Amino acid sequence: MGGTADTPRRGNLDRDLVVATAIELVGAEGLNALSMRRLGAAIGVEAMALYRYVDGREDLLESIVEEVTKKVERAADMDIGPHGGWQAYLQHVAHAVRDIASDHPQVFPLVATRHPAAPWLRPPLRNLAVVEDFLRTLTSAGFSEEQAVTAYRAFTSFLLGQLLLTVTQRGAQAATEEVLDEGGATVAHSDISIDDFPTIARLQPKLSIDRSDEEFEEALEQLLTRIDAMVSQ
């Protein structure tokens, strides 16, 4: 049963419903599918009705990022166990961000590219409260201020590089990506055969294996080892 501008299909129209439906729409159809008209249709209202709750697409995109990044816990909210320390804290934060990428692969490029709260912050740890907690946790654990900042930069670079690669491999669209219909072709041009590239053909079974979770864990351990070595010097 369809809705009208005053009677949305899925309950009372409010900002939470608008944002939640936008996240569902992006998850199902990609970022390029998101428009106020398309979102209104998904809820069952006219697009103009949405402007009572969001100030256009930019406000909507920011609200989407804020909603999905709520899962990034702060140290004060974490149970890092009796033997916890800065390593356990970074493990918790890294896995919280990875959960966002895993749960919302089509949304994660937004998390990675939207402007953070301040120009000198770096996504995906872009929230001032989270970054404050991050730096305070490390300095409280014996990091110098310079070491804490270096760790923040290395940690965010690791998360962005690793997780953007993962979600892209799993089909996530960039915000400006134009979707093309290639008819299910496995190569870009029909006159090119993978048989022309014998090494790739031979290694295709290995190249096709999804080791993203294992690679994430290995890279995270290597990063923590490098940070530990820096602090121990």
Buried (B, 14 or more C-beta within 10 A) or exposed (E): EEBEBEEBBEEEBEBEBBBBBBBEBBBEBBBBBBEBEEBBBBBBBBBEBBEEBBEEBEBBBBBBBBBBBEEBBBBEEBEBEEEBEBBBBBBBBBBBBBEBBBEBBBBBBBBBBBEBEEEEBBBBBBBEEBBEBBBBBBBEBEBEEEBBBBBBEBBBEBBBEBBBEBBBEBEBBBBEEEEEEEEEEEEEEEEEEEEEEEEEEEEEEEEEEEEBEEEBBEBBEEBBEBBEEBBEE
